[in-house]
Amino acid sequence: DVRGNNLTGTIPENIGNCTSFEIL
């Protein structure tokens, strides 16, 4: 999911979300 991917810059809970987080 993208719960960790938000404008606040919160670190994703799942390692798989790290990639999406970096894109944002």
LUMGU-160802 format. One line per field, with one value per residue: residue number from 0; residue in three letters; z, x, y of N, C-alpha, C in turn. Coordinates in steps of 0.2 Angstrom, whole numbers, plus 2048, in hexadecimal, padded with zeros to 3 digits. Layout:
<recs>
loro (NUM|...)
torro (ALA|...)
n.zz (Z|...)
n.xx (X|...)
n.yy (Y|...)
ca.zz (Z|...)
ca.xx (X|...)
ca.yy (Y|...)
c.zz (Z|...)
c.xx (X|...)
c.yy (Y|...)
</recs>
This chain:
<recs>
loro (0|1|2|3|4|5|6|7|8|9|10|11|12|13|14|15|16|17|18|19|20|21|22|23)
torro (ASP|VAL|ARG|GLY|ASN|ASN|LEU|THR|GLY|THR|ILE|PRO|GLU|ASN|ILE|GLY|ASN|CYS|THR|SER|PHE|GLU|ILE|LEU)
n.zz (800|800|80B|812|809|808|808|813|815|81B|820|817|81D|819|810|803|7FF|7FF|7F3|7EC|7F4|7F3|7E6|7E7)
n.xx (804|801|802|80D|812|812|80F|815|821|823|82B|829|81F|821|82E|82D|827|830|835|82B|82A|836|834|82A)
n.yy (7FA|80C|813|818|821|831|843|847|841|835|826|817|809|7FC|7F3|7F2|7FD|807|80A|810|81B|822|827|830)
ca.zz (800|800|812|814|804|809|807|819|814|820|81E|816|822|815|80C|7FC|7FE|7FF|7EC|7EB|7F9|7F0|7E0|7E9)
ca.xx (800|805|801|813|814|80E|813|819|827|823|82E|824|820|823|834|82B|824|835|836|826|82B|83B|831|827)
ca.yy (800|812|817|81C|825|837|849|849|83E|82F|820|811|803|7F6|7F4|7F2|804|80C|80C|815|821|826|82A|836)
c.zz (800|806|814|80F|804|808|80D|819|819|81D|81D|81B|81F|811|805|7FA|7FD|7F8|7EA|7EE|7F5|7E9|7E2|7EC)
c.xx (804|804|807|816|810|812|817|820|828|826|829|825|823|829|832|828|82A|836|831|827|830|839|82E|82B)
c.yy (806|817|81B|821|82C|83D|84B|846|838|829|81A|80C|7FD|7F8|7F5|7F9|809|80E|812|81C|825|82A|830|83B)
</recs>
